[in-house]
Amino acid sequence: MVYRFNSPPNWPTPPAGWAPDAGWQPDPSWGPVPDGWSLWVDVPGEPAPATARKSRVGLVIGIVAGAAVLALVVAGGVAAVSFLTTPPDTVTVEGFESPRSVEEAKDNLQKTYDEAVEFLDSHHGIMRSVVLPDLNDALEDGKEQTSIDLVELRTITIMSTQERMTTSAEEWEEIWEGEPAFTDNRSGTDLEDVLDDYTGGTVDFAIDSVCGTATACVRDRAQNLVHLNDLYVGNPAYAHIDYADVLLHEFAHVVQFKYELELDESPDFARLFNSDVEFHADCMSLSLKPDFATAYGSVCTPEHLAAAKDAWDGVFTF
């Protein structure tokens, strides 16, 4: 039987196919799960997906007397919710033949981790700073377990993380290799037109409050979305801000995310820029716009500018 996660109506709607990792907790601001609400529902008539490796394994989720209960802090108190045990019998997952010992389960865990890291290392650092800690935590936690079921749960965590990585990689590649996705001016502002002129419509744009006190930012969970801070936009006290320069600098950060792996491995990035992404973004911007006003007072020598200009095209010295 195949189950899917059934998000309560008062919680944000998750992406299609999403399921909580082991240890996941909802945001307390979402409120409690409604009384009687089932967090896992079966999908009638839906066959289990084809295996990608040796065979399918029916993983018994019942760990302690048939129940592994996660305590989740929710608004108004603490509610105990059986996220992983609501599917009452087994959960069909892609994986290895059912292990006969803890050691064999840990071997499967290590192989699953190695496959996930190999994928991560081959996809331009997609969500690397977000995903790698999750993979490492699941591996280390699994190594410490003495129960086959608990080791297998950590294996599922890694599989779920890799699925998230794959989805992100597909979206990222579609943005950079397909037709430009953001050619329409969704905000209806001249500022978005400026960003589109720089990016050719490959980068999304928003005016919101997610950047704290920063004028603008790009976040690692949405690496092709430039945010401008609504605290400053349209505020007469900050009319002096040159948003064309700000947007170019933020576009440089987007490109840094695209080539995160290459930058991490480039000796020039470490030698010339001391691995400082802000210094690097300033020099990237200055290499395209000679009158760019560096945001961090960066002094870019001709050698800095040459290396920074190559970064726009993904050219690095190794």
matplotlib code that plots the C-alpha trace (Angstrom):
import matplotlib.pyplot as plt

x = [0.0, 1.2, 0.6, 0.9, 1.3, -2.0, -1.3, -3.9, -6.0, -4.5, -0.9, 0.8, 0.3, 3.5, 5.0, 3.5, 5.1, 6.7, 6.8, 8.4, 11.8, 12.5, 12.7, 10.8, 8.7, 6.0, 6.2, 4.4, 2.7, 0.7, -1.4, -2.4, -3.5, -7.3, -9.0, -9.4, -7.2, -5.2, -1.7, -1.2, -3.7, -3.5, -3.7, -6.3, -5.3, -1.9, 0.8, 4.1, 6.7, 9.3, 12.5, 15.7, 18.0, 17.9, 14.3, 11.5, 11.6, 8.5, 9.8, 8.0, 7.6, 6.4, 9.4, 8.3, 5.2, 4.1, 4.4, 7.1, 5.6, 7.2, 6.4, 5.7, 5.4, 2.3, 0.4, -1.4, 0.6, 2.4, 0.7, 1.9, 1.6, 2.5, 3.9, 5.8, 3.4, 0.0, 0.5, -0.4, 1.4, 4.3, 5.5, 6.8, 10.0, 12.8, 15.8, 17.8, 16.7, 15.5, 18.7, 19.2, 21.4, 22.1, 25.5, 23.8, 21.3, 24.2, 25.9, 22.7, 22.6, 26.2, 25.6, 22.5, 24.5, 27.3, 24.8, 23.2, 26.6, 27.7, 24.5, 25.1, 28.7, 27.6, 24.9, 26.4, 26.1, 22.3, 21.2, 24.6, 24.7, 21.2, 21.2, 24.6, 24.1, 20.8, 22.6, 25.5, 23.1, 21.1, 24.3, 25.8, 22.5, 22.0, 25.5, 24.7, 21.5, 21.3, 17.9, 17.5, 14.3, 15.9, 18.8, 16.3, 14.4, 17.6, 18.0, 14.6, 15.6, 18.5, 16.3, 13.8, 16.6, 17.9, 14.4, 14.3, 17.8, 16.6, 13.6, 15.7, 18.3, 15.6, 14.1, 17.6, 18.5, 15.2, 15.9, 19.4, 19.2, 15.6, 13.6, 13.8, 11.2, 10.7, 10.3, 7.0, 7.2, 5.2, 5.8, 5.0, 8.1, 11.0, 13.2, 12.2, 12.8, 16.4, 17.0, 15.6, 18.0, 20.8, 19.5, 17.6, 14.6, 16.4, 16.0, 12.8, 12.2, 10.3, 9.9, 9.3, 10.6, 12.7, 16.1, 16.0, 17.9, 19.8, 18.9, 18.6, 19.4, 19.4, 18.5, 20.0, 16.5, 15.5, 18.7, 17.3, 15.1, 16.3, 14.6, 14.5, 13.7, 10.4, 11.7, 13.8, 12.0, 9.9, 11.1, 12.2, 14.9, 16.6, 16.2, 20.0, 20.2, 21.3, 19.2, 20.7, 24.0, 22.2, 20.5, 23.6, 25.4, 22.5, 22.6, 26.3, 25.2, 22.7, 25.5, 27.7, 25.0, 25.0, 28.7, 29.0, 30.9, 33.4, 34.0, 34.5, 37.2, 38.8, 42.2, 41.8, 38.6, 40.4, 43.7, 42.3, 39.1, 39.7, 36.5, 34.5, 31.4, 30.6, 34.1, 33.7, 30.2, 31.5, 34.3, 32.0, 29.7, 32.6, 33.9, 30.6, 29.8, 32.9, 31.0, 29.6, 29.8, 31.2, 28.8, 31.5, 34.3, 36.1, 39.3, 39.4, 42.7, 43.0, 43.7, 40.6, 38.5, 39.7, 38.9, 35.6, 34.6, 35.3, 32.9, 30.0, 30.7, 31.6, 35.3, 37.5, 41.2, 41.8]
y = [0.0, 3.5, 6.4, 10.2, 12.9, 14.7, 18.3, 19.8, 22.6, 25.2, 24.4, 25.6, 23.3, 21.3, 20.5, 17.5, 14.3, 15.9, 13.9, 14.8, 13.6, 11.7, 14.4, 17.0, 19.4, 21.9, 25.6, 26.3, 29.3, 26.9, 25.7, 22.2, 19.3, 19.3, 16.6, 13.4, 14.6, 11.8, 12.9, 9.9, 8.6, 5.7, 6.2, 3.7, 1.7, 3.4, 0.8, 1.1, 2.8, 0.6, 0.0, 1.7, -0.8, -4.4, -4.8, -3.2, -3.4, -3.2, -1.3, -1.9, 1.4, 0.1, 0.5, 0.6, -1.6, -0.7, 3.1, 5.7, 8.9, 12.3, 15.0, 18.2, 21.6, 23.3, 26.5, 26.2, 23.3, 20.0, 17.5, 14.0, 13.1, 9.8, 11.1, 7.9, 5.4, 6.5, 4.1, 1.0, -1.8, -1.1, 1.7, 0.7, 2.5, 2.2, 0.5, -2.6, -6.1, -6.3, -6.4, -9.4, -7.6, -4.1, -4.2, -4.9, -2.1, 0.3, -0.9, 0.0, 3.4, 4.2, 3.2, 5.4, 8.3, 7.8, 7.9, 11.1, 12.8, 11.7, 13.3, 16.4, 16.7, 16.5, 19.2, 22.6, 22.5, 22.4, 23.3, 22.1, 24.3, 23.2, 19.5, 18.3, 18.8, 16.8, 14.0, 14.0, 14.1, 11.1, 9.1, 9.8, 9.1, 5.9, 4.7, 5.0, 3.0, -0.6, -1.4, -2.4, -0.4, 2.8, 2.5, 2.0, 5.1, 7.1, 5.5, 6.8, 10.2, 10.3, 9.0, 11.7, 14.3, 13.1, 13.3, 16.9, 17.5, 15.9, 18.1, 21.2, 20.2, 19.7, 23.2, 24.8, 23.2, 24.2, 27.8, 28.0, 25.7, 26.2, 29.2, 32.2, 31.7, 35.3, 37.5, 38.9, 41.8, 40.4, 43.3, 45.9, 48.0, 49.6, 47.7, 44.3, 45.6, 46.5, 43.0, 41.4, 43.5, 42.0, 38.4, 38.0, 36.8, 33.9, 35.3, 36.0, 39.2, 40.2, 43.3, 41.9, 41.8, 38.6, 40.3, 41.7, 45.0, 44.3, 46.3, 43.1, 39.5, 36.1, 33.1, 29.6, 28.0, 30.1, 30.7, 32.4, 34.9, 38.4, 40.1, 43.9, 45.1, 46.9, 48.8, 50.9, 50.8, 53.9, 55.4, 59.0, 58.7, 56.1, 57.7, 57.8, 54.0, 53.0, 49.9, 49.2, 48.5, 46.6, 44.3, 43.6, 42.7, 40.3, 38.8, 38.0, 36.1, 34.1, 33.1, 32.2, 29.8, 28.3, 27.7, 27.0, 23.8, 25.3, 28.3, 26.0, 24.1, 27.1, 28.1, 31.5, 32.1, 31.3, 33.1, 36.2, 36.7, 34.8, 32.9, 36.1, 36.0, 39.7, 40.8, 38.4, 39.7, 43.3, 42.5, 40.5, 43.5, 45.9, 43.7, 44.2, 47.8, 50.0, 52.7, 50.2, 51.5, 48.6, 47.7, 46.7, 49.1, 46.3, 47.2, 45.0, 44.8, 43.8, 40.2, 40.3, 41.6, 39.1, 36.2, 37.7, 38.2, 34.5, 33.6, 34.9, 32.3, 29.5, 29.6, 28.7, 27.9, 24.6]
z = [0.0, -0.8, 1.6, 1.2, 3.7, 4.4, 5.5, 7.8, 6.3, 8.7, 7.6, 4.5, 1.5, 1.0, -2.5, -4.3, -3.0, 0.0, 3.3, 6.7, 7.5, 10.7, 13.4, 11.4, 13.4, 12.2, 12.8, 16.0, 14.4, 12.1, 15.0, 16.2, 14.1, 14.1, 16.2, 14.3, 11.4, 9.7, 8.7, 6.5, 4.0, 1.6, -2.1, -3.3, -6.4, -6.8, -7.4, -5.6, -7.8, -9.5, -7.6, -8.6, -6.9, -5.7, -4.6, -2.6, 1.1, 3.3, 6.2, 9.4, 11.1, 14.5, 16.7, 20.3, 20.8, 17.3, 17.7, 17.3, 18.6, 18.0, 20.4, 18.5, 20.1, 18.7, 19.6, 22.9, 24.3, 23.4, 21.1, 20.5, 16.8, 15.3, 12.0, 11.1, 12.5, 11.2, 8.2, 10.3, 8.7, 6.4, 4.1, 0.6, -0.2, -2.7, -1.2, -0.6, 0.3, 3.8, 6.0, 8.3, 10.8, 12.1, 10.3, 7.0, 7.6, 8.3, 5.1, 3.2, 5.0, 4.0, 0.4, 0.3, 1.8, -0.8, -3.7, -2.3, -1.9, -5.4, -6.8, -4.8, -6.0, -9.6, -9.7, -9.2, -5.5, -5.5, -2.0, -0.8, 2.3, 3.2, 2.3, 3.3, 7.0, 6.8, 5.1, 7.6, 10.6, 9.3, 8.6, 12.0, 13.8, 11.9, 12.8, 16.5, 16.3, 17.5, 15.9, 12.2, 12.1, 13.4, 11.0, 8.1, 9.2, 8.8, 5.4, 4.5, 5.7, 3.3, 0.4, 1.1, 1.2, -2.1, -3.6, -2.5, -4.1, -7.3, -7.5, -6.8, -9.4, -12.0, -11.3, -11.3, -14.6, -16.1, -15.1, -16.4, -19.4, -20.6, -21.6, -19.3, -16.6, -15.3, -18.4, -17.2, -14.8, -11.9, -9.5, -12.2, -11.0, -12.9, -10.5, -11.8, -15.3, -14.2, -12.8, -16.0, -18.1, -16.1, -16.0, -19.2, -17.2, -15.4, -11.9, -10.0, -8.1, -4.9, -2.7, 0.8, 4.3, 4.4, 4.4, 7.9, 7.9, 4.6, 1.5, -0.5, -0.3, -2.0, 0.3, 0.0, -0.1, -3.1, -4.9, -8.0, -6.2, -5.4, -2.6, -2.1, 1.4, 1.5, 4.5, 2.1, -1.3, -1.7, 1.6, 0.9, 3.6, 1.4, -2.0, -2.4, -2.8, -6.3, -6.8, -10.2, -8.4, -5.6, -8.0, -10.0, -6.7, -5.8, -9.3, -8.7, -5.6, -7.7, -10.0, -7.1, -6.0, -9.5, -9.3, -5.6, -6.0, -8.4, -6.1, -3.1, -5.1, -6.8, -5.3, -6.9, -5.0, -1.7, -2.6, -4.2, -2.3, 0.9, 0.0, 0.8, -1.3, -0.7, -1.9, -4.8, -5.7, -5.6, -8.0, -10.3, -10.5, -11.1, -13.9, -15.8, -14.7, -14.4, -12.5, -10.0, -6.4, -4.4, -1.5, 0.9, 0.0, -1.9, -3.7, -6.9, -8.6, -12.3, -11.2, -9.0, -11.9, -14.4, -12.1, -11.1, -14.8, -15.5, -12.7, -14.7, -17.3, -14.8, -15.7, -12.7, -12.1, -10.4]

ax = plt.figure().add_subplot(projection="3d")
ax.plot(x, y, z, "-o")
ax.set_aspect("equal")
plt.show()
